[in-house]
Amino acid sequence: MPGAERTPLEGGSLHALQAAHRACTRCVGAGLLAAANPVFSGHPGQRILLVGQAPGPVENDGQRPFAGRAGRQLMRWFERGGFAGDADVRRRVYMTSMTTCFPGRTPDGRGDRRPSAREVALCAGWLNGVLALLKPRLVLPIGTLALTRFLPGKGLEAAVGSLFDASGAEAEVGDGAPLLLPLPHPSGQSRWLNESAHIARLERALARLPDLVAWAESG
C-alpha cells in the first residue's frame, strides 16, 4: 500500500508479528490517538482473513474483534453462510481491521470516528505482514474502508455479491488464491442495507460463502 509504514516480518513468524503488533504505539507517537490497544485475533493455519474498518469501544475493552452489536449481526450472516456460530467463526477466521485501535467517537457522539488516511497508513504494515505470513485463500473485506484497500475504485454496489481475484477481476470458486468476497459493514448506523437491491447483493454474497469456505480450507 503506497505510503504505508513498513513492518518487519520478525523472522517469518506470525506469532512474533502479533507480539510486535500488540506493542505498537505508532498512532500515539504521531499524536493521532491518546492510547494504543490493538485488537485482532487469529492463529497460523487459518485460511480465511476478515478485514473490517476499526474496533469499536466494546472490542477496545475485550480484545475480541466484532464483539459488539455489529459483530452479532456479522455472526448471524456467517451462520447463514454455513458456520456453526461465533466460536466456530473465531476458530476458523483470522479477524483484523484497517486500523486496529479504537479511533474514538465522532465529535457529535453519534458513532465511531472513521480512521484517517494517516492512521490507515501507519497501521497498514501490520495487515501487510499478516497477508504475507498467513497467506489466506479467502479474504473478506468488510465495509468501504477495507474495500479501498483490496478493491480500489469499487464501491459496495459494484462489489457486494460478486467474487474477485487479487487483481480486481471477477472470479469463480477454484480460481487462483486469494479470492475476495466483499461484504457491507454490519453496523446498525449504516443505511446501505435499507435498499432492497442492496439486500439482494448481500444475499448473493452469503450464498457464495459455504462453497468458498470449503474451497479455502481444502487448500
C-alpha positions as CSV (number, residue, x, y, z in Angstrom):
1,M,0.0,0.0,0.0
2,P,1.6,3.3,-1.0
3,G,2.7,5.4,1.9
4,A,2.3,2.6,4.4
5,E,4.5,2.2,7.4
6,R,6.9,-0.6,6.8
7,T,6.7,-3.5,9.2
8,P,9.5,-6.2,9.5
9,L,8.2,-9.7,9.3
10,E,10.0,-10.6,12.5
11,G,11.9,-13.6,11.2
12,G,8.8,-15.0,9.4
13,S,6.8,-15.9,12.5
14,L,3.1,-14.9,12.7
15,H,3.3,-15.1,16.5
16,A,6.3,-12.7,16.6
17,L,4.5,-10.3,14.3
18,Q,1.4,-10.4,16.5
19,A,3.6,-9.7,19.6
20,A,5.2,-6.7,17.9
21,H,1.7,-5.5,16.8
22,R,0.4,-5.7,20.3
23,A,3.2,-3.4,21.4
24,C,2.6,-0.9,18.6
25,T,2.2,2.8,19.6
26,R,2.7,4.4,16.2
27,C,-0.5,6.4,16.2
28,V,0.1,7.6,19.8
29,G,3.6,8.7,18.8
30,A,2.1,10.6,15.8
31,G,-0.4,12.4,18.1
32,L,-3.4,10.7,16.5
33,L,-4.6,8.6,19.4
34,A,-4.4,9.1,23.2
35,A,-3.7,5.4,23.8
36,A,-3.0,2.3,21.9
37,N,-4.8,-1.1,22.3
38,P,-4.5,-3.1,19.1
39,V,-7.4,-5.6,18.7
40,F,-7.2,-8.6,16.4
41,S,-7.5,-12.4,16.7
42,G,-6.2,-15.4,14.9
43,H,-3.5,-18.1,14.6
44,P,-1.3,-19.7,12.0
45,G,-3.1,-22.1,9.6
46,Q,-6.3,-20.2,9.2
47,R,-7.1,-19.8,5.5
48,I,-9.8,-17.1,5.8
49,L,-9.0,-13.5,6.6
50,L,-11.7,-10.9,7.6
51,V,-10.7,-7.2,7.5
52,G,-13.0,-4.6,9.0
53,Q,-12.7,-0.9,9.5
54,A,-11.6,-0.5,13.1
55,P,-12.5,-1.8,16.6
56,G,-15.4,-0.3,18.5
57,P,-15.5,0.6,22.2
58,V,-16.6,-2.9,23.2
59,E,-13.7,-4.5,21.3
60,N,-11.3,-2.0,22.8
61,D,-12.1,-3.4,26.3
62,G,-12.4,-7.1,25.4
63,Q,-9.7,-7.7,22.7
64,R,-12.2,-9.6,20.5
65,P,-12.9,-8.1,17.1
66,F,-16.6,-7.7,16.3
67,A,-17.7,-8.4,19.9
68,G,-20.4,-5.7,19.9
69,R,-23.8,-5.3,18.3
70,A,-22.4,-5.1,14.8
71,G,-20.4,-8.2,15.5
72,R,-23.5,-10.1,16.5
73,Q,-25.1,-9.2,13.2
74,L,-22.0,-10.3,11.3
75,M,-22.1,-13.7,13.1
76,R,-25.7,-14.1,12.1
77,W,-24.6,-13.6,8.5
78,F,-21.8,-16.2,8.9
79,E,-24.3,-18.7,10.3
80,R,-26.3,-18.3,7.1
81,G,-23.1,-18.9,5.3
82,G,-22.5,-22.3,6.9
83,F,-20.7,-21.5,10.2
84,A,-21.9,-23.0,13.5
85,G,-21.8,-19.7,15.4
86,D,-19.5,-17.2,17.0
87,A,-17.0,-19.7,18.4
88,D,-16.8,-21.5,15.1
89,V,-16.1,-18.3,13.2
90,R,-13.3,-17.2,15.5
91,R,-11.8,-20.7,15.4
92,R,-11.6,-20.6,11.6
93,V,-11.3,-17.0,10.6
94,Y,-8.4,-14.6,11.2
95,M,-10.0,-11.2,12.2
96,T,-8.4,-7.8,11.9
97,S,-9.1,-4.4,10.6
98,M,-7.7,-1.5,8.6
99,T,-6.7,0.2,11.9
100,T,-6.6,-2.0,15.0
101,C,-7.1,0.6,17.8
102,F,-10.4,2.1,18.6
103,P,-10.4,5.5,16.9
104,G,-12.8,7.2,19.3
105,R,-16.2,8.7,18.8
106,T,-17.3,11.3,16.2
107,P,-17.5,14.8,17.5
108,D,-21.3,14.7,17.7
109,G,-21.1,11.4,19.6
110,R,-23.4,9.6,17.3
111,G,-21.0,7.0,16.1
112,D,-17.4,5.8,15.9
113,R,-14.9,8.0,14.0
114,R,-13.7,6.8,10.6
115,P,-9.9,6.3,10.8
116,S,-7.9,9.0,9.0
117,A,-5.7,8.2,6.0
118,R,-2.6,8.7,8.2
119,E,-3.9,6.2,10.7
120,V,-4.6,3.7,8.0
121,A,-1.1,4.2,6.5
122,L,0.6,3.8,10.0
123,C,-1.3,0.5,10.6
124,A,-1.1,-0.9,7.0
125,G,2.2,-2.6,7.6
126,W,0.7,-4.9,10.2
127,L,-2.0,-6.0,7.7
128,N,0.6,-6.5,5.0
129,G,2.6,-8.7,7.4
130,V,-0.5,-10.8,8.1
131,L,-1.2,-11.2,4.4
132,A,2.4,-12.2,3.8
133,L,2.7,-14.7,6.6
134,L,-0.9,-16.1,6.8
135,K,-1.3,-16.4,3.0
136,P,-5.1,-16.6,3.2
137,R,-7.0,-18.2,0.3
138,L,-10.2,-16.2,1.0
139,V,-10.2,-12.5,2.1
140,L,-13.5,-10.9,3.3
141,P,-13.3,-7.1,3.2
142,I,-16.0,-5.7,5.5
143,G,-17.2,-2.2,4.6
144,T,-16.0,0.6,2.4
145,L,-12.6,1.3,4.1
146,A,-11.4,-2.3,3.7
147,L,-12.8,-2.2,0.1
148,T,-10.5,0.7,-0.7
149,R,-7.5,-1.5,0.3
150,F,-8.4,-4.6,-1.6
151,L,-10.5,-3.4,-4.5
152,P,-9.7,0.3,-5.0
153,G,-12.1,2.2,-7.2
154,K,-15.0,-0.2,-6.5
155,G,-18.0,0.8,-4.3
156,L,-20.2,-1.5,-2.4
157,E,-22.8,-1.5,-5.2
158,A,-20.2,-2.8,-7.7
159,A,-18.6,-5.3,-5.2
160,V,-21.0,-6.9,-2.9
161,G,-22.5,-10.1,-4.3
162,S,-19.5,-10.7,-6.6
163,L,-16.2,-12.6,-6.2
164,F,-12.9,-11.1,-7.2
165,D,-9.3,-12.2,-7.6
166,A,-6.3,-10.1,-6.3
167,S,-6.2,-8.1,-9.5
168,G,-9.8,-6.9,-9.0
169,A,-11.2,-9.0,-11.9
170,E,-14.3,-11.0,-11.2
171,A,-13.5,-14.7,-10.4
172,E,-15.1,-18.0,-9.6
173,V,-14.6,-20.6,-6.8
174,G,-11.4,-22.5,-7.5
175,D,-9.6,-19.7,-9.3
176,G,-6.2,-18.7,-8.0
177,A,-5.9,-17.6,-4.4
178,P,-6.5,-15.3,-2.8
179,L,-10.2,-14.7,-3.7
180,L,-12.0,-11.7,-2.3
181,L,-15.7,-11.7,-1.2
182,P,-16.7,-8.2,-0.1
183,L,-19.5,-7.6,2.5
184,P,-21.1,-4.4,3.7
185,H,-20.4,-3.3,7.2
186,P,-23.0,-4.8,9.7
187,S,-23.2,-1.7,11.8
188,G,-26.8,-0.5,12.5
189,Q,-25.6,3.0,11.8
190,S,-25.1,2.0,8.1
191,R,-28.1,2.8,5.8
192,W,-26.7,0.8,2.9
193,L,-28.9,-2.2,3.6
194,N,-32.1,-0.1,3.7
195,E,-32.5,-0.7,-0.1
196,S,-33.9,-3.9,-1.4
197,A,-31.4,-4.1,-4.2
198,H,-28.5,-3.9,-1.7
199,I,-30.1,-6.7,0.5
200,A,-30.2,-8.9,-2.7
201,R,-26.5,-8.2,-3.2
202,L,-25.8,-9.3,0.4
203,E,-27.9,-12.4,-0.1
204,R,-25.8,-13.4,-3.2
205,A,-22.6,-12.9,-1.3
206,L,-23.8,-15.1,1.7
207,A,-25.0,-17.8,-0.7
208,R,-21.4,-18.0,-2.1
209,L,-19.9,-18.3,1.3
210,P,-20.3,-22.1,2.0
211,D,-18.5,-23.2,-1.2
212,L,-15.8,-20.6,-0.8
213,V,-15.1,-21.6,2.8
214,A,-14.9,-25.3,1.8
215,W,-12.5,-24.4,-1.1
216,A,-10.3,-22.1,1.1
217,E,-10.0,-24.6,3.9
218,S,-9.2,-27.5,1.5
219,G,-6.1,-25.8,0.1
